[in-house]
Amino acid sequence: MRLSVTLGGHTYAFREVREVMGKANDIKSGDQLAGVAAETPQERVAARVVLSHLTVKDICEHPAVPYEQDEVTRLILDDLNMRIYNQYKDMTIGALREYILEASPEQLAVLRRGLSSEVIAAVCKLMSNLDLIYAARKMRVTATCVTTIGEEGTLSARLQPNHPTDDVEGITASTLEGLTFGVGDAVIGLNPVDASTESVKAILNRFAELKAKYEIPTQTCVLAHVTTGMEAVRQGAPCDLIFQSIAGSEKGNAAFGISNAMIAEAKDLMAREGTSHGPNQLYFETGQGSELSSDAHNGWDQVTMEARCYGFARHFSPFLVNTVVGFIGPEYLYDNRQFIRAGLEDHFMGKLHGLPMGCDCCYTNHMRADQFDNENLAVLLAAAGCNYFMGVPHGDDVMLNYQSTGYHDIAAIRETMRLRPISAFEKWMEKWGFWENGRLGPNAGDASVFL
């Protein structure tokens, strides 16, 4: 395994795979903060050259956290299909990139079962933005909860009716408005202010009432901690999906208050007592940089740690996974260039893991980014075959205080890209006059029709 290269008369020598991976990464403020980024563009190029000559085996045998020290590593490596891994283990990362870009969707569906998360992160670092879009577009991933997400020609949306005080009537108003714009086919899912079991139950009950009253073909979720969600289910709350934020290491997950066993328990509970038929009844969110926030990155770059989140997620066969790409802020993604790149990276890595991948195209107001950049990312991801985006009233989350995609954005992207909602939801929209001939219909935006 060679970890040095001479370019322009200068020899660049790297101590270990971890250093190569960090310095090969596209520039990110989080990697600079962690001290793992390349110091110059020349060093970044050198690291990528070295990385391109390393093999799948070289990367797989150097996980971000040693097998014996980390349950996420054990889960990722134990899940590998060794027959497929052995077929590709001697391929260089540079050759793997070429193979992915040339392969058919069927070949990629086989390949991914033999790739560790670190290998997927490695090949991601050698790809341009267009490479990431082109490769991801070939990988359609479906999942089923109440309805099925990810079918060809569809773009779904999570209806996110967050409220600063969790007022159920205010939540209801935002929900009904969002439905009229065709938002909510992925899930009606709220981030709670009050994470108590009683509050979560009240919101889940209201969502269930709305679903039953208006016969809405979708799934519902309150994005409380998994333990709160489980307790609500045990107390009889109607719940289609259980949510949890996840990290790419055992230490990172411990900072979120979770473990492999806890997520396995939640999955089992939903199979027995959840209100959807499944089999995919979990919802995970991620975001580059979270491991650095909890000093749980073990000296690795944020793209690699993000990839490990997806390795963790695929073990549990979730219905939804999305990266909340710009939510943490400029400490990890400083500006528009970095957060657009991160969104494309995360979507590609999630899809290559076999996940039904979505994205919260978003940013905080102290980042060097604006709504134009957010729209750019959303259109690029729609071209890449992203399964779903967020639908937030006016794109401005009044509870979480960040900027995302709004109801109108979803409608505009669908019409521009000739995409549709999930089939059952589309038929429901047509019945109410919210959708007609592949675009918003005459009743779009008029929630009074529900009255």
N, C-alpha and C positions, 0 to 999 in steps of 0.2 A: 504494500500500500504506500504509494508515493504522495507526500504531502508538501512538495515544493515544486516550483516552476521558475524558469528564467524568462523574463520578458523585457525587451529593450535593454539588455545588458545587465538587468538587476534581478537578483534571485530573491524570490519570496518564499520563505519557509514557514510552515504552520506547524504548531506543536501537536495538534490532535484534530480529529474529525469535528469536534465541537467548535473549534476555532474556525475551521474552513466553512462550516455551515453558517456561523454567525456573520463572517465577513463576506460571504457570497450573497447574503440577503440584500434585496433592494433597500435603499436608505430609509430608515425608520427612526424617529426620535427616541422611541423606547429602547431600541438596541443601542443607540448612542448613550442614553442614560444608564444602561446596564453595563456599558463598557465592552460590548461584544461586536460592535460594528467595525467595518473597514475604516481606516483613517483617511484613505485617499481613494479616488476613483480607480487608480491603477491597482491598488491592493484588492479592491473589489473584483476587478477583472481577473486578477491572478487567482483569487479564491475560486471564482467560477470555473476557470480553466482546470484547476486541481479537482474541483468537485465533479466536473464532467468526465474525468478519467477514473474516478472511484466507482466501484461496482455496487450493485444492489446489496450484495452480501456485506461489503465494507460498511455501508450505512446501517443496515439492519442489525449488525453485530455490535454497533455502538449506539445504543438507545440513550435518550436524553437523561434518564435516570436508570441506574442499574436494575436489572430484573429482580434481584433479591431485596432491593430497597423500596420498591414502588409497585403498588397494586395496579396502577394504570398501565405501567410497562408490561406487567404479567398478563393483563387482560389483552393488550394489543398483540403481543407475541403469541400467546396461546391461541388466539383466534385465527392466526394465519393458516391458510391451506398450504401445507408443506409440499405437496405435489406440484402446485403452481409456483410456489416460491423457488423450488429447486430448478424449475424450468427457466427462470429468469435471473437467478441469483448472480450469475457471472456477467450479466449485461451491464455495461457502464451506464451511469446516470445520463450522460450525453446521448447514448444510443436509446435509452429508455424514453427520453424526450421525443426523439424522432419516431419511435414506435407508437407512442401515444398519439402523436399528430397524424400518423398514417392509418392507425387501426380503425376497424369498424366498431360500432357500438357493442356488438356481440363480443368482439375480442376484448374490449375494455372491461366488460362485465365479468369476464373470466380473470383477466390480469389483476384487477384490483383486489381479488381475494388472496393474492400472494404478496401484496405490498404492505410493509409496515408503515406507520404514520411518518416516521422519519424519512423513509424513502420517498413518500409522496411529497413531503416538504422539500426534499432535495431537488426533485425534478421541477417543482414549482419555481424554484429560484433561477432556473435556467430558461424560463419561458418569458416571452414578451407579453404585454397586455393582450395583444391580438391572439397569441398562442393560447392564453388562458381562456379567452372567449371561444375560440374555435374548438378547442378540445372539450370544454365543458358542454358546449352546445350538442355534442354527440351523445352525451350521457343523460338520458331521461331516466329519472328515478321516481317511481310511484310508491305511495303508501296509502293505507286505508284505515280510517277511524270510523266515522259515520259515513263520510263520502271518501272518494279517492282523489288524491292530489298528484300532480305531476304528469298528467297525460299530455301527449303531443298537442301543441296548438293552444295550450291553456296558460294563463297567468293568474294566480290567485292572490288574495289579500287577507291579511289578518285585520279584523276590525278592532281597533284599540281605543275604546271609549273611556280613557282614563279621566278621573275626576279628582280635584284637589282635596275633597273631603269624603270621597267614596259615597256621595249621596246617590241612592239607588235611582231616584227619579231623574237626576241629571245624567247618570250613566245610561238610563233608558232612552233619553232624548238623543244623545249622541249615537247610540246604537241604531235607533230607527232611522236617523238621518243617513248614517253610513250605509245601511242596507239599501236605501233608495239609490245610491250611487254604485251599487254592485260590489260593495266591499263586505267581506265577512265569509267568503266561501272557504278560505283556509281555516279560519277559526274566529269566533268572537272571544277575544281574550283580553282581560283587563289586568293591569299592574295595580295592586291594592296599596293604598296609603296605610290603612289599618290592617295589619297582617294577622289579626286575631281570627280564630276559627269561626266565631259567630259572624263576623263581617264577611268572611269568605263564603260562608254558607248562604248568607242573605243575597249576595251577588249571584252565586251559582243558581239559587232558586229563581231569581228574576230572569236570568238568561234562559233557564228551562221553561219558564212561563211564556216568554216571548217565542221561543222555538215551537212550543206546542200550540199557542194561540194562532200564530201566522204560518205554521207548518213549514218552518225554515229548514232546508236540508243542509245542515252544517254541524260543526262541533263547537263546544264551549269549554272555557278554561279560565281560572283565576290564577295569575302568576305569583302565587305566594310560595314560600319555602315548601319543599316537598313534604316535610313532616306535617305542616299545617294542612296541605292538600289531602294527605292521607287521613288525617284526623277528621276532616270535613266529610270525606267519603265514608269513613267508619260510622259517623253520626247520621248517615243517610242522605247527605247532599248529592244532588244529581250532577255528576261530573264525567265529561267525555274524555278529558285529557288531564294528566298530571304534569306539572311544570317543574323544571329546575335549571338554574344556571350551573354550568360545569366548567372544570379546568382541565389542564393537560398533565397534571401530576397528582399524586396522592396528597401531597402537602397542600397544593392549591385547592383540591376538593375539600380537604379538612377545613380550610379557611371559609369555604361556603357551607360548612357544617354537614357534609355528605360523605358517603363512601360507596364503593361498589355494592356492598351488601344492602345498603339503604335503597339504592335505585332498583336493585333486583326485587326488593320487598315491595316497592311502589308498583313495579310492573306486574307483579303477581296479584297485588290487591286490585289493580284496575281490571285485570283479566277476570277476576271473581266478582267484583262489585261495581265496576265502572258502568256508565250508562251507554257506552258505544260498543259496537260489536267487534271493533278492531280488525286485525290483531295489533295495529300500531296505536298505542294509547299514551305515549310519552311525548313531551315537548321540551327541547333543550335549547338554551341560548348560550352563545359564546362571544368572544371578542378579543382581538389581539391585545396583549399587554396585561391581562388579568393576573397571570402568574407572577409577573414582576411586581405587581402591587402587593402581593402577599409573600414576596421573597421565596417563591416556589418554582423558579425557572431553572435552577441548578446551573446557572451560567450559560444557558442556551438562548438563542434568539426567539423572538416572539412568533415568527411564522412556524417554526418547528413546534413550539409549544401549542400553538393553535391547531396544528395538524393532529397532535395527540388528543386534543379535545374530541376530534372527529373519530379517532380510533376508539376512544372511550364510548362515544355515542353509538357507533354502529353495533357494538355488542348488544345493545338493548333495543334495537329495531324501532326507533321513534317514528312518530307520524310527522313531526315538524322539527327542524333544526334551523336556526338562523344565527348569523353573526350580526351583532349590534355594532356595526363596523366603526363608527366614529364617536360612540357614546362616552368612552372613557376620557377622551380629550387629547390635547396637544402633547401631553407628556409621552404619549405612545404613537400617535399619528399627528404630526405637526400641522400639516396643511392639506390642500385639496389633492395634490399629487399623491401624497402618501395614503390618504384615506381611499381614494379611487383605486389605487394599486392594491391595497389591503382587501377591499371588497371583492375584486376579481380573483385574488389569491384564495381567499376563504371559500368562495363559491366553487372554484375549481377543485380545491382539496376536499371539500365536503362531498362533491359529486364523485370524485375518484374513490372515495371511501364507500360509495354506494348509499349516500344519504339523500333524503328528499329536501334539498337545500334551499333555503330562502335567505333574504338579507333585509335587515333594517338599515336602509340607506339613510344615514343620519350623521349629525355633527352637533357639537356644542358651540355655544356662541363665543367662546374664547379660542376657538380654532381659527386658523387662516383658511376658512372655507365658507361658502355661502350656498344659497338655494340653487343657484345655477350649477354648482359643482354636484350637488345632490341629484339634480335632474340628469346630469351627464352620467353619473354612476348608474342610476336606475335604468336608463336607456341601454347602456352597455351590458348590464346584467340581464335585461330582458332579451337582448340579442344572444346572450350566452345560455339562454334557457333556464333562467332562475325560476324556481317554483312559485315563490310568493314574496310580496313586499308587505310593508305595514300601511294601514290606512288610519291616519290620525286626523282629527278635525283640523282643517287648514294647515296640516303639516306641522303644527305647533303643539307639542305635548305640554299642557298646562300643569300637569302633576310632576312629571319627571324633568321638565324644564330643558328640553332639547328639541332640535328640529329634525323632522322625518319626512316621509312622503304622505301626502294628503289624499282625500277621497278623489279629488279631481285628477290628481297625478295618475292614479291607477287607471281611471277611465281613459285618459289621454294616451297612455302607453299601450293599453289594449287596442285602441282604435288605430294608433299609428303602426303598431307591429302586427296587426291583424290577429290578435290573440283574444281568447274568450275565458270566461269564468269556468269553474268546474261544471260539467254538463247538467247535473241535477239542479245546481244553484241557478244556472242560466235559464233553465225551464221555469223555475220559480220566479225569477225576475221578469220573464216575459209575461207570466200570468198577471203580475201586478203592474205591468206597463213601465217597468224600470229599464227594460232592454228590448231592443227591436232592430232586426236586420244587422246584427253584429256591432251595435253601438248603443249608447244610452238612449232610452225611450222617452216618451212624453211625460211620464211621471217621475223621472229621475230628479232627485233633490226635493221632492214634495212628500214629506213624512206625514202630511195630513191624510193621505190615503189610508193609513192604518187606522184612522179614527172613524 
